[in-house]
Every structure is written in C-alpha cells, then in structure tokens.
Amino acid sequence: MRNLFQDLLAIDGVKGVVFFNLSGQKVFEESALGGSGVATGDWFGLAKSLGQATEAELVFEKGRVYVRRSVMGVLVVVMGLIGPTGMVRLTSDIVLSGLKEQKPVRGLKRFFKR
C-alpha cells in the first residue's frame, strides 16, 4: 500500500498522508519525512464533521489539510501553506483509483483479467 501513496508524499509541500476505511480505522499513515505520526488529532472526526462533502481544503495559520472522501474510505493530506493544490488533487484521484484496482476479486472473475 505504501507504494500507492509514494507519489503523493513526494509532492513539494506535502507533510503527510492518512487514509481511513469507511468505519474510521486507520489503514495507512506516513509522514513525508518517513515514519508515522503525521500530526496529532482526530482526522477521521474532522472528515466526518464535513457532512456529505466529498472534497474539502481547510486553510490554517501554519498549514492546509486536504480531505477527500471516496467509496473506499477517507484520504487526508496534510500540507504546508505553499504547495501545488492541483497536483495534490490529481495525484489523489490516481491514488484512489489505484485502491479500487487492488480490491480482491472472488469467484471465476479472478481467472479472467482485463
């Protein structure tokens, strides 16, 4: 799973990435500097408080938080004040589509790859 988020972590200004499944369990967490511990806080609670919004960017005094909800879960990207938001959005699209492809296939479909 780490290789999916590598491109997102490599973007200038991205400090860390957290991905939760739909029930709120942390599936992936990594800082751009390596290791875990992006920051303290209830990131899933923040995403849940946004209601039905599928995408949000929150700007704070010392940084920004990009929240993206999908059918697979919730992606939270912690960024500095300066950074390419468009690149983060585009890479998030690619990452989330990559997560959909990793979904295990059951039954006879696993023998017939597209």
WOURFEN-V520925 format. One record per helix or strand. SS is the DSSP state (hx for helix, st for strand). FROM is the first residue (numbers start at 0). TO is the last residue. If there is no record, write none. Layout:
# WOURFEN-V520925
SS/FROM/TO  SS/FROM/TO
This chain:
# WOURFEN-V520925
hx/1/8  st/13/20  st/25/30  hx/42/48  st/54/58  st/63/68  st/72/78  hx/84/100  hx/106/110
